[in-house]
């Protein structure tokens, strides 16, 4: 892989960024040199996986990172991890985590999957490419109050999947909302998103725990907030649960292979995952899962050598 990631057409807002001499200025994620002393300043990345409603535990993980004095120089997210990552990149402080917690406490099935059975049936009968409209998800993104990547306090990378080529589509510049909608466009559930000249779906299809994109830059430490789960013996009870279960099976293999691959890299720290046995559309128990994510991450970090936060 070349430094960062490839982009395609020069005419697009993310076009050829990785090959431009000034691309690190665009992403604001670069390795500074201390000319006088030759001192190297360590860089920190935070990676947030996909995982649907399980992403609530990432709120607690982020709180533990903030309390440990860990401020990222770049945030990388896929699917729900892109949503959480955008909120964190907007304000990587205790106040920012509190804002994100309030978002999760206000989420429910009706807000994110509001269409009634007649509307869903009509879409299926009309051969639509999705079951649910994404207006509720768009409202959540609008609530962040950030329109462009350049407005974030910390540079961010959002991973989606190009439905035409099957390749990763990674966004770090331009409008934020379409990139987040694309990264969260669970195939068959939400509509594919046309953005940057491509038709895009959920980034978890191709890279659910995008550690590789953090390591493509000059980082010294990568903290991974993995909200994906081991496969459990839950029998799907609806069409959407069949889709989500199938999707989870498809991405499970790569996620575990990546953990084995990067788990031995001294730069990569996987925070403990949180047990979550709720069904895919169940948003109850958010407070308890946030607390569980926080407690496990806090205790885990307390047992590790201190890492100086970047400034």
Phi and psi restraints in degrees (value plus and minus 20) as a CYANA .aco file:
   2 UNK   PHI     -92.9   -52.9
   2 UNK   PSI     148.6   188.6
   3 UNK   PHI     -75.5   -35.5
   3 UNK   PSI     113.3   153.3
   4 UNK   PHI      45.6    85.6
   4 UNK   PSI    -133.0   -93.0
   5 UNK   PHI    -180.3  -140.3
   5 UNK   PSI     135.3   175.3
   6 UNK   PHI    -100.6   -60.6
   6 UNK   PSI     129.2   169.2
   7 UNK   PHI    -143.7  -103.7
   7 UNK   PSI     144.8   184.8
   8 UNK   PHI    -118.7   -78.7
   8 UNK   PSI    -114.1   -74.1
   9 UNK   PHI     -98.0   -58.0
   9 UNK   PSI     115.2   155.2
  10 UNK   PHI     -84.3   -44.3
  10 UNK   PSI     -46.2    -6.2
  11 UNK   PHI     -92.7   -52.7
  11 UNK   PSI     -37.2     2.8
  12 UNK   PHI    -106.3   -66.3
  12 UNK   PSI     140.5   180.5
  13 UNK   PHI     -86.0   -46.0
  13 UNK   PSI     -44.1    -4.1
  14 UNK   PHI    -121.3   -81.3
  14 UNK   PSI      -8.5    31.5
  15 UNK   PHI     -83.8   -43.8
  15 UNK   PSI     102.3   142.3
  16 UNK   PHI      38.4    78.4
  16 UNK   PSI       3.6    43.6
  17 UNK   PHI     -79.7   -39.7
  17 UNK   PSI     -59.2   -19.2
  18 UNK   PHI     -87.1   -47.1
  18 UNK   PSI     -40.7    -0.7
  19 UNK   PHI    -122.3   -82.3
  19 UNK   PSI     -22.1    17.9
  20 UNK   PHI    -100.8   -60.8
  20 UNK   PSI     122.4   162.4
  21 UNK   PHI     -78.2   -38.2
  21 UNK   PSI     -49.3    -9.3
  22 UNK   PHI    -119.4   -79.4
  22 UNK   PSI      -1.1    38.9
  23 UNK   PHI     -84.0   -44.0
  23 UNK   PSI     -49.2    -9.2
  24 UNK   PHI     -90.6   -50.6
  24 UNK   PSI     -47.0    -7.0
  25 UNK   PHI     -88.9   -48.9
  25 UNK   PSI     -56.1   -16.1
  26 UNK   PHI     -83.2   -43.2
  26 UNK   PSI     -64.1   -24.1
  27 UNK   PHI    -107.4   -67.4
  27 UNK   PSI     -32.1     7.9
  28 UNK   PHI      35.0    75.0
  28 UNK   PSI      17.4    57.4
  29 UNK   PHI    -152.8  -112.8
  29 UNK   PSI      73.7   113.7
  30 UNK   PHI    -161.8  -121.8
  30 UNK   PSI     142.8   182.8
  31 UNK   PHI    -117.3   -77.3
  31 UNK   PSI      92.7   132.7
  32 UNK   PHI    -106.4   -66.4
  32 UNK   PSI     125.3   165.3
  33 UNK   PHI    -128.4   -88.4
  33 UNK   PSI     115.4   155.4
  34 UNK   PHI    -109.2   -69.2
  34 UNK   PSI      81.3   121.3
  35 UNK   PHI     -84.8   -44.8
  35 UNK   PSI     -56.1   -16.1
  36 UNK   PHI     -90.9   -50.9
  36 UNK   PSI     -64.6   -24.6
  37 UNK   PHI    -134.1   -94.1
  37 UNK   PSI     -26.7    13.3
  38 UNK   PHI      47.9    87.9
  38 UNK   PSI       5.8    45.8
  39 UNK   PHI     -98.0   -58.0
  39 UNK   PSI     118.1   158.1
  40 UNK   PHI    -120.9   -80.9
  40 UNK   PSI     107.8   147.8
  41 UNK   PHI    -117.7   -77.7
  41 UNK   PSI      99.3   139.3
  42 UNK   PHI     -83.7   -43.7
  42 UNK   PSI     123.8   163.8
  43 UNK   PHI    -133.6   -93.6
  43 UNK   PSI     122.9   162.9
  44 UNK   PHI    -141.3  -101.3
  44 UNK   PSI     114.0   154.0
  45 UNK   PHI    -138.4   -98.4
  45 UNK   PSI     124.7   164.7
  46 UNK   PHI    -137.9   -97.9
  46 UNK   PSI     107.1   147.1
  47 UNK   PHI    -133.8   -93.8
  47 UNK   PSI     111.3   151.3
  48 UNK   PHI    -142.5  -102.5
  48 UNK   PSI     105.3   145.3
  49 UNK   PHI    -102.3   -62.3
  49 UNK   PSI     150.5   190.5
  50 UNK   PHI     -97.1   -57.1
  50 UNK   PSI     154.4   194.4
  51 UNK   PHI     140.4   180.4
  51 UNK   PSI     -13.3    26.7
  52 UNK   PHI      42.7    82.7
  52 UNK   PSI    -155.4  -115.4
  53 UNK   PHI     -84.2   -44.2
  53 UNK   PSI     -37.3     2.7
  54 UNK   PHI     -88.8   -48.8
  54 UNK   PSI     -34.1     5.9
  55 UNK   PHI     -81.8   -41.8
  55 UNK   PSI     -33.4     6.6
  56 UNK   PHI     -79.8   -39.8
  56 UNK   PSI     -53.1   -13.1
  57 UNK   PHI     -84.8   -44.8
  57 UNK   PSI     -43.9    -3.9
  58 UNK   PHI     -83.8   -43.8
  58 UNK   PSI     -46.3    -6.3
  59 UNK   PHI     -79.9   -39.9
  59 UNK   PSI     -66.8   -26.8
  60 UNK   PHI     -85.5   -45.5
  60 UNK   PSI     -58.6   -18.6
  61 UNK   PHI     -81.5   -41.5
  61 UNK   PSI     -63.7   -23.7
  62 UNK   PHI     -84.3   -44.3
  62 UNK   PSI     -57.0   -17.0
  63 UNK   PHI     -82.6   -42.6
  63 UNK   PSI     -61.3   -21.3
  64 UNK   PHI     -84.6   -44.6
  64 UNK   PSI     -58.6   -18.6
  65 UNK   PHI     -83.4   -43.4
  65 UNK   PSI     -64.0   -24.0
  66 UNK   PHI     -82.6   -42.6
  66 UNK   PSI     -64.8   -24.8
  67 UNK   PHI     -84.3   -44.3
  67 UNK   PSI     -47.6    -7.6
  68 UNK   PHI    -102.0   -62.0
  68 UNK   PSI     -17.7    22.3
  69 UNK   PHI      59.3    99.3
  69 UNK   PSI       0.4    40.4
  70 UNK   PHI    -115.8   -75.8
  70 UNK   PSI      91.8   131.8
  71 UNK   PHI    -132.1   -92.1
  71 UNK   PSI     103.4   143.4
  72 UNK   PHI     -95.7   -55.7
  72 UNK   PSI     132.5   172.5
  73 UNK   PHI    -115.8   -75.8
  73 UNK   PSI     -35.3     4.7
  74 UNK   PHI    -176.9  -136.9
  74 UNK   PSI     126.8   166.8
  75 UNK   PHI    -140.4  -100.4
  75 UNK   PSI     114.5   154.5
  76 UNK   PHI    -144.3  -104.3
  76 UNK   PSI     109.2   149.2
  77 UNK   PHI    -161.5  -121.5
  77 UNK   PSI     129.4   169.4
  78 UNK   PHI    -144.4  -104.4
  78 UNK   PSI     115.7   155.7
  79 UNK   PHI      36.2    76.2
  79 UNK   PSI    -146.9  -106.9
  80 UNK   PHI     -81.4   -41.4
  80 UNK   PSI     -47.6    -7.6
  81 UNK   PHI     -86.3   -46.3
  81 UNK   PSI     -48.0    -8.0
  82 UNK   PHI     -90.2   -50.2
  82 UNK   PSI     -59.3   -19.3
  83 UNK   PHI     -82.3   -42.3
  83 UNK   PSI     -72.6   -32.6
  84 UNK   PHI     -81.8   -41.8
  84 UNK   PSI     -59.2   -19.2
  85 UNK   PHI     -84.6   -44.6
  85 UNK   PSI     -58.5   -18.5
  86 UNK   PHI     -85.2   -45.2
  86 UNK   PSI     -61.8   -21.8
  87 UNK   PHI     -83.7   -43.7
  87 UNK   PSI     -58.3   -18.3
  88 UNK   PHI     -92.2   -52.2
  88 UNK   PSI     -61.2   -21.2
  89 UNK   PHI     -86.3   -46.3
  89 UNK   PSI     -48.0    -8.0
  90 UNK   PHI     -85.2   -45.2
  90 UNK   PSI     -59.7   -19.7
  91 UNK   PHI    -173.5  -133.5
  91 UNK   PSI      67.4   107.4
  92 UNK   PHI    -100.6   -60.6
  92 UNK   PSI      36.8    76.8
  93 UNK   PHI    -154.2  -114.2
  93 UNK   PSI     157.0   197.0
  94 UNK   PHI     -79.8   -39.8
  94 UNK   PSI     -59.9   -19.9
  95 UNK   PHI     -83.0   -43.0
  95 UNK   PSI     -59.9   -19.9
  96 UNK   PHI     -85.2   -45.2
  96 UNK   PSI     -59.3   -19.3
  97 UNK   PHI     -87.0   -47.0
  97 UNK   PSI     -58.0   -18.0
  98 UNK   PHI     -81.2   -41.2
  98 UNK   PSI     -60.7   -20.7
  99 UNK   PHI     -82.4   -42.4
  99 UNK   PSI     -62.2   -22.2
 100 UNK   PHI     -85.7   -45.7
 100 UNK   PSI     -59.5   -19.5
 101 UNK   PHI     -80.2   -40.2
 101 UNK   PSI     -61.8   -21.8
 102 UNK   PHI     -81.8   -41.8
 102 UNK   PSI     -56.2   -16.2
 103 UNK   PHI     -81.7   -41.7
 103 UNK   PSI     -67.4   -27.4
 104 UNK   PHI     -86.9   -46.9
 104 UNK   PSI     -55.5   -15.5
 105 UNK   PHI     -87.9   -47.9
 105 UNK   PSI     -39.4     0.6
 106 UNK   PHI    -115.7   -75.7
 106 UNK   PSI     -19.7    20.3
 107 UNK   PHI    -106.0   -66.0
 107 UNK   PSI     124.8   164.8
 108 UNK   PHI    -175.3  -135.3
 108 UNK   PSI     153.4   193.4
 109 UNK   PHI     -81.5   -41.5
 109 UNK   PSI     -61.9   -21.9
 110 UNK   PHI     -84.9   -44.9
 110 UNK   PSI     -52.1   -12.1
 111 UNK   PHI     -92.3   -52.3
 111 UNK   PSI     -60.3   -20.3
 112 UNK   PHI    -112.7   -72.7
 112 UNK   PSI     -44.3    -4.3
 113 UNK   PHI    -153.5  -113.5
 113 UNK   PSI      47.6    87.6
 114 UNK   PHI    -103.6   -63.6
 114 UNK   PSI     -37.2     2.8
 115 UNK   PHI     -84.3   -44.3
 115 UNK   PSI     118.5   158.5
 116 UNK   PHI     -98.7   -58.7
 116 UNK   PSI     152.2   192.2
 117 UNK   PHI     -82.4   -42.4
 117 UNK   PSI     -53.8   -13.8
 118 UNK   PHI     -87.0   -47.0
 118 UNK   PSI     -61.5   -21.5
 119 UNK   PHI     -84.1   -44.1
 119 UNK   PSI     -62.4   -22.4
 120 UNK   PHI     -84.8   -44.8
 120 UNK   PSI     -60.8   -20.8
 121 UNK   PHI     -83.8   -43.8
 121 UNK   PSI     -58.7   -18.7
 122 UNK   PHI     -84.5   -44.5
 122 UNK   PSI     -60.2   -20.2
 123 UNK   PHI     -83.3   -43.3
 123 UNK   PSI     -62.5   -22.5
 124 UNK   PHI     -84.7   -44.7
 124 UNK   PSI     -61.4   -21.4
 125 UNK   PHI     -87.5   -47.5
 125 UNK   PSI     -51.3   -11.3
 126 UNK   PHI    -110.7   -70.7
 126 UNK   PSI     -10.9    29.1
 127 UNK   PHI      41.3    81.3
 127 UNK   PSI      15.4    55.4
 128 UNK   PHI     -87.0   -47.0
 128 UNK   PSI     138.8   178.8
 129 UNK   PHI    -109.3   -69.3
 129 UNK   PSI     -11.7    28.3
 130 UNK   PHI    -175.1  -135.1
 130 UNK   PSI     145.4   185.4
 131 UNK   PHI    -121.2   -81.2
 131 UNK   PSI     -62.4   -22.4
 132 UNK   PHI    -135.4   -95.4
 132 UNK   PSI     122.1   162.1
 133 UNK   PHI     -93.5   -53.5
 133 UNK   PSI     136.6   176.6
 134 UNK   PHI    -125.5   -85.5
 134 UNK   PSI       1.1    41.1
 135 UNK   PHI     -80.7   -40.7
 135 UNK   PSI     -59.4   -19.4
 136 UNK   PHI     -83.5   -43.5
 136 UNK   PSI     -61.5   -21.5
 137 UNK   PHI     -85.2   -45.2
 137 UNK   PSI     -60.4   -20.4
 138 UNK   PHI     -82.8   -42.8
 138 UNK   PSI     -57.5   -17.5
 139 UNK   PHI     -83.0   -43.0
 139 UNK   PSI     -59.2   -19.2
 140 UNK   PHI     -80.8   -40.8
 140 UNK   PSI     -64.6   -24.6
 141 UNK   PHI     -85.0   -45.0
 141 UNK   PSI     -62.5   -22.5
 142 UNK   PHI     -78.5   -38.5
 142 UNK   PSI     -53.3   -13.3
 143 UNK   PHI     -84.5   -44.5
 143 UNK   PSI     -38.5     1.5
 144 UNK   PHI     -89.1   -49.1
 144 UNK   PSI     -43.5    -3.5
 145 UNK   PHI      51.2    91.2
 145 UNK   PSI       4.7    44.7
 146 UNK   PHI    -145.9  -105.9
 146 UNK   PSI     106.1   146.1
 147 UNK   PHI    -118.9   -78.9
 147 UNK   PSI     -50.7   -10.7
 148 UNK   PHI    -151.6  -111.6
 148 UNK   PSI     133.2   173.2
 149 UNK   PHI     -75.6   -35.6
 149 UNK   PSI     -56.4   -16.4
 150 UNK   PHI     -85.6   -45.6
 150 UNK   PSI     -34.7     5.3
 151 UNK   PHI    -106.9   -66.9
 151 UNK   PSI     -29.7    10.3
 152 UNK   PHI     -92.4   -52.4
 152 UNK   PSI     127.2   167.2
 153 UNK   PHI     -91.5   -51.5
 153 UNK   PSI     -46.7    -6.7
 154 UNK   PHI    -147.1  -107.1
 154 UNK   PSI     116.8   156.8
 155 UNK   PHI     -77.9   -37.9
 155 UNK   PSI     129.1   169.1
 156 UNK   PHI    -159.0  -119.0
 156 UNK   PSI     131.2   171.2
 157 UNK   PHI    -143.2  -103.2
 157 UNK   PSI     107.3   147.3
 158 UNK   PHI    -134.8   -94.8
 158 UNK   PSI     108.1   148.1
 159 UNK   PHI    -123.4   -83.4
 159 UNK   PSI     108.1   148.1
 160 UNK   PHI    -150.0  -110.0
 160 UNK   PSI     159.8   199.8
 161 UNK   PHI    -141.7  -101.7
 161 UNK   PSI     109.2   149.2
 162 UNK   PHI     -97.7   -57.7
 162 UNK   PSI      92.0   132.0
 163 UNK   PHI     -88.1   -48.1
 163 UNK   PSI     -44.5    -4.5
 164 UNK   PHI     -97.1   -57.1
 164 UNK   PSI     -63.5   -23.5
 165 UNK   PHI    -123.4   -83.4
 165 UNK   PSI     -38.0     2.0
 166 UNK   PHI      59.3    99.3
 166 UNK   PSI     -12.5    27.5
 167 UNK   PHI    -112.3   -72.3
 167 UNK   PSI     143.2   183.2
 168 UNK   PHI     -90.4   -50.4
 168 UNK   PSI     123.1   163.1
 169 UNK   PHI    -140.6  -100.6
 169 UNK   PSI      98.7   138.7
 170 UNK   PHI    -140.0  -100.0
 170 UNK   PSI     106.8   146.8
 171 UNK   PHI    -135.1   -95.1
 171 UNK   PSI     114.8   154.8
 172 UNK   PHI    -160.2  -120.2
 172 UNK   PSI     -10.9    29.1
 173 UNK   PHI    -172.3  -132.3
 173 UNK   PSI     143.7   183.7
 174 UNK   PHI      67.7   107.7
 174 UNK   PSI    -180.8  -140.8
 175 UNK   PHI     -88.4   -48.4
 175 UNK   PSI     117.3   157.3
 176 UNK   PHI    -102.0   -62.0
 176 UNK   PSI     -62.4   -22.4
 177 UNK   PHI     -77.5   -37.5
 177 UNK   PSI     -70.3   -30.3
 178 UNK   PHI     -84.1   -44.1
 178 UNK   PSI     -52.0   -12.0
 179 UNK   PHI     -85.7   -45.7
 179 UNK   PSI     -62.0   -22.0
 180 UNK   PHI     -88.2   -48.2
 180 UNK   PSI     -62.6   -22.6
 181 UNK   PHI     -80.5   -40.5
 181 UNK   PSI     -60.3   -20.3
 182 UNK   PHI     -85.5   -45.5
 182 UNK   PSI     -64.8   -24.8
 183 UNK   PHI     -82.8   -42.8
 183 UNK   PSI     -45.7    -5.7
 184 UNK   PHI    -121.2   -81.2
 184 UNK   PSI     -15.1    24.9
 185 UNK   PHI     -98.8   -58.8
 185 UNK   PSI      57.8    97.8
 186 UNK   PHI     -76.7   -36.7
 186 UNK   PSI     101.5   141.5
 187 UNK   PHI     -75.4   -35.4
 187 UNK   PSI     109.3   149.3
 188 UNK   PHI      65.9   105.9
 188 UNK   PSI     -41.5    -1.5
 189 UNK   PHI    -116.1   -76.1
 189 UNK   PSI     -77.8   -37.8
 190 UNK   PHI    -125.1   -85.1
 190 UNK   PSI     135.9   175.9
 191 UNK   PHI     -89.4   -49.4
 191 UNK   PSI     122.5   162.5
 192 UNK   PHI     -77.3   -37.3
 192 UNK   PSI     131.5   171.5
 193 UNK   PHI    -130.8   -90.8
 193 UNK   PSI     107.0   147.0
 194 UNK   PHI    -106.5   -66.5
 194 UNK   PSI      97.3   137.3
 195 UNK   PHI    -175.6  -135.6
 195 UNK   PSI     118.2   158.2
 196 UNK   PHI      39.1    79.1
 196 UNK   PSI      11.0    51.0
 197 UNK   PHI      57.8    97.8
 197 UNK   PSI      -5.3    34.7
 198 UNK   PHI    -153.7  -113.7
 198 UNK   PSI     137.7   177.7
 199 UNK   PHI    -120.8   -80.8
 199 UNK   PSI      99.1   139.1
 200 UNK   PHI    -140.5  -100.5
 200 UNK   PSI     128.1   168.1
 201 UNK   PHI    -153.0  -113.0
 201 UNK   PSI    -197.4  -157.4
 202 UNK   PHI     -68.0   -28.0
 202 UNK   PSI     109.5   149.5
 203 UNK   PHI     -84.6   -44.6
 203 UNK   PSI     -41.2    -1.2
 204 UNK   PHI     -85.2   -45.2
 204 UNK   PSI     -37.6     2.4
 205 UNK   PHI     -79.9   -39.9
 205 UNK   PSI     -56.7   -16.7
 206 UNK   PHI    -133.5   -93.5
 206 UNK   PSI     -48.7    -8.7
 207 UNK   PHI    -178.4  -138.4
 207 UNK   PSI      68.1   108.1
 208 UNK   PHI     -98.7   -58.7
 208 UNK   PSI     -44.6    -4.6
 209 UNK   PHI    -147.1  -107.1
 209 UNK   PSI      63.8   103.8
 210 UNK   PHI     -99.2   -59.2
 210 UNK   PSI      37.5    77.5
 211 UNK   PHI     -82.2   -42.2
 211 UNK   PSI     -54.1   -14.1
 212 UNK   PHI     -77.5   -37.5
 212 UNK   PSI     -54.0   -14.0
 213 UNK   PHI     -96.7   -56.7
 213 UNK   PSI     -45.9    -5.9
 214 UNK   PHI     -91.2   -51.2
 214 UNK   PSI     -61.5   -21.5
 215 UNK   PHI     -95.2   -55.2
 215 UNK   PSI     -30.7     9.3
 216 UNK   PHI     -93.2   -53.2
 216 UNK   PSI     -32.9     7.1
 217 UNK   PHI    -129.0   -89.0
 217 UNK   PSI     158.8   198.8
 218 UNK   PHI    -100.9   -60.9
 218 UNK   PSI      50.9    90.9
 219 UNK   PHI    -123.6   -83.6
 219 UNK   PSI     133.5   173.5
 220 UNK   PHI    -130.4   -90.4
 220 UNK   PSI     -41.5    -1.5
 221 UNK   PHI    -168.7  -128.7
 221 UNK   PSI     114.6   154.6
 222 UNK   PHI    -144.1  -104.1
 222 UNK   PSI     101.8   141.8
 223 UNK   PHI    -123.5   -83.5
 223 UNK   PSI     104.2   144.2
 224 UNK   PHI    -128.4   -88.4
 224 UNK   PSI     100.4   140.4
 225 UNK   PHI    -122.2   -82.2
 225 UNK   PSI      72.4   112.4
 226 UNK   PHI    -116.3   -76.3
 226 UNK   PSI      93.5   133.5
 227 UNK   PHI    -123.2   -83.2
 227 UNK   PSI     -16.0    24.0
 228 UNK   PHI     -93.0   -53.0
 228 UNK   PSI     143.8   183.8
 229 UNK   PHI    -151.8  -111.8
 229 UNK   PSI     135.5   175.5
 230 UNK   PHI     -85.3   -45.3
 230 UNK   PSI     130.3   170.3
 231 UNK   PHI     -86.9   -46.9
 231 UNK   PSI     115.2   155.2
 232 UNK   PHI    -136.7   -96.7
 232 UNK   PSI     145.6   185.6
 233 UNK   PHI    -105.7   -65.7
 233 UNK   PSI      36.7    76.7
 234 UNK   PHI    -121.1   -81.1
 234 UNK   PSI     104.3   144.3
 235 UNK   PHI    -103.1   -63.1
 235 UNK   PSI     104.0   144.0
 236 UNK   PHI     -79.7   -39.7
 236 UNK   PSI     121.7   161.7
 237 UNK   PHI    -134.3   -94.3
 237 UNK   PSI     -19.1    20.9
 238 UNK   PHI    -173.6  -133.6
 238 UNK   PSI     149.7   189.7
 239 UNK   PHI     -80.6   -40.6
 239 UNK   PSI     -62.9   -22.9
 240 UNK   PHI     -86.8   -46.8
 240 UNK   PSI     -53.9   -13.9
 241 UNK   PHI     -90.0   -50.0
 241 UNK   PSI     -52.9   -12.9
 242 UNK   PHI     -83.2   -43.2
 242 UNK   PSI     -63.9   -23.9
 243 UNK   PHI     -81.7   -41.7
 243 UNK   PSI     -68.1   -28.1
 244 UNK   PHI     -86.4   -46.4
 244 UNK   PSI     -57.9   -17.9
 245 UNK   PHI     -85.1   -45.1
 245 UNK   PSI     -64.1   -24.1
 246 UNK   PHI     -82.7   -42.7
 246 UNK   PSI     -61.2   -21.2
 247 UNK   PHI     -82.9   -42.9
 247 UNK   PSI     -62.0   -22.0
 248 UNK   PHI     -83.3   -43.3
 248 UNK   PSI     -59.9   -19.9
 249 UNK   PHI     -83.1   -43.1
 249 UNK   PSI     -62.6   -22.6
 250 UNK   PHI     -83.1   -43.1
 250 UNK   PSI     -58.0   -18.0
 251 UNK   PHI    -111.8   -71.8
 251 UNK   PSI     -32.1     7.9
 252 UNK   PHI     -82.5   -42.5
 252 UNK   PSI     -63.6   -23.6
 253 UNK   PHI     -80.7   -40.7
 253 UNK   PSI     -67.7   -27.7
 254 UNK   PHI     -85.9   -45.9
 254 UNK   PSI     -60.3   -20.3
 255 UNK   PHI     -78.7   -38.7
 255 UNK   PSI     -64.1   -24.1
 256 UNK   PHI     -91.9   -51.9
 256 UNK   PSI     -55.4   -15.4
 257 UNK   PHI     -84.4   -44.4
 257 UNK   PSI     -60.0   -20.0
 258 UNK   PHI     -84.2   -44.2
 258 UNK   PSI     -58.6   -18.6
 259 UNK   PHI     -85.5   -45.5
 259 UNK   PSI     -59.4   -19.4
 260 UNK   PHI     -85.0   -45.0
 260 UNK   PSI     -59.1   -19.1
 261 UNK   PHI     -88.2   -48.2
 261 UNK   PSI     -68.2   -28.2
 262 UNK   PHI    -109.8   -69.8
 262 UNK   PSI     -33.3     6.7
 263 UNK   PHI     -83.3   -43.3
 263 UNK   PSI     -44.5    -4.5
 264 UNK   PHI    -111.9   -71.9
 264 UNK   PSI     -22.3    17.7
 265 UNK   PHI    -102.3   -62.3
 265 UNK   PSI     100.5   140.5
 266 UNK   PHI     -83.2   -43.2
 266 UNK   PSI     -36.8     3.2
 267 UNK   PHI     -99.9   -59.9
 267 UNK   PSI     -38.1     1.9
 268 UNK   PHI    -124.3   -84.3
 268 UNK   PSI     106.5   146.5
 269 UNK   PHI    -140.1  -100.1
 269 UNK   PSI      94.1   134.1
 270 UNK   PHI    -110.3   -70.3
 270 UNK   PSI      94.8   134.8
 271 UNK   PHI     -89.8   -49.8
 271 UNK   PSI     131.9   171.9
 272 UNK   PHI     -80.7   -40.7
 272 UNK   PSI     116.8   156.8
 273 UNK   PHI     -98.7   -58.7
 273 UNK   PSI     136.5   176.5
 274 UNK   PHI    -128.6   -88.6
 274 UNK   PSI     112.8   152.8
 275 UNK   PHI     -86.1   -46.1
 275 UNK   PSI     109.1   149.1
 276 UNK   PHI    -165.1  -125.1
 276 UNK   PSI      85.7   125.7
 277 UNK   PHI    -123.0   -83.0
 277 UNK   PSI      -1.7    38.3
 278 UNK   PHI     -91.9   -51.9
 278 UNK   PSI     138.3   178.3
 279 UNK   PHI     -97.6   -57.6
 279 UNK   PSI     143.1   183.1
 280 UNK   PHI     -78.4   -38.4
 280 UNK   PSI     -49.5    -9.5
 281 UNK   PHI    -122.5   -82.5
 281 UNK   PSI      -6.3    33.7
 282 UNK   PHI    -115.7   -75.7
 282 UNK   PSI      96.2   136.2
 283 UNK   PHI    -129.2   -89.2
 283 UNK   PSI      -2.9    37.1
 284 UNK   PHI     -96.8   -56.8
 284 UNK   PSI     146.5   186.5
 285 UNK   PHI      48.3    88.3
 285 UNK   PSI       4.3    44.3
 286 UNK   PHI     -81.2   -41.2
 286 UNK   PSI     -63.0   -23.0
 287 UNK   PHI     -80.8   -40.8
 287 UNK   PSI     -64.1   -24.1
 288 UNK   PHI     -84.6   -44.6
 288 UNK   PSI     -59.4   -19.4
 289 UNK   PHI     -93.2   -53.2
 289 UNK   PSI     -55.2   -15.2
 290 UNK   PHI     -82.5   -42.5
 290 UNK   PSI     -64.8   -24.8
 291 UNK   PHI     -82.7   -42.7
 291 UNK   PSI     -59.4   -19.4
 292 UNK   PHI     -85.4   -45.4
 292 UNK   PSI     -62.4   -22.4
 293 UNK   PHI     -82.8   -42.8
 293 UNK   PSI     -59.7   -19.7
 294 UNK   PHI     -86.7   -46.7
 294 UNK   PSI     -69.8   -29.8
 295 UNK   PHI     -82.2   -42.2
 295 UNK   PSI     -66.3   -26.3
 296 UNK   PHI     -86.3   -46.3
 296 UNK   PSI     -60.5   -20.5
 297 UNK   PHI     -89.4   -49.4
 297 UNK   PSI     -60.9   -20.9
 298 UNK   PHI     -80.0   -40.0
 298 UNK   PSI     -67.9   -27.9
 299 UNK   PHI     -86.4   -46.4
 299 UNK   PSI     -58.4   -18.4
 300 UNK   PHI     -83.7   -43.7
 300 UNK   PSI     -65.7   -25.7
 301 UNK   PHI     -87.8   -47.8
 301 UNK   PSI     -52.7   -12.7
 302 UNK   PHI     -84.6   -44.6
 302 UNK   PSI     -45.5    -5.5
 303 UNK   PHI    -108.0   -68.0
 303 UNK   PSI     -22.7    17.3
 304 UNK   PHI    -121.1   -81.1
 304 UNK   PSI     134.8   174.8
 305 UNK   PHI     -80.8   -40.8
 305 UNK   PSI     125.4   165.4
 306 UNK   PHI     -85.2   -45.2
 306 UNK   PSI     120.5   160.5
 307 UNK   PHI    -137.4   -97.4
 307 UNK   PSI     106.6   146.6
 308 UNK   PHI     -85.6   -45.6
 308 UNK   PSI     111.5   151.5
 309 UNK   PHI     -94.2   -54.2
 309 UNK   PSI     124.0   164.0
 310 UNK   PHI    -100.3   -60.3
 310 UNK   PSI     136.1   176.1
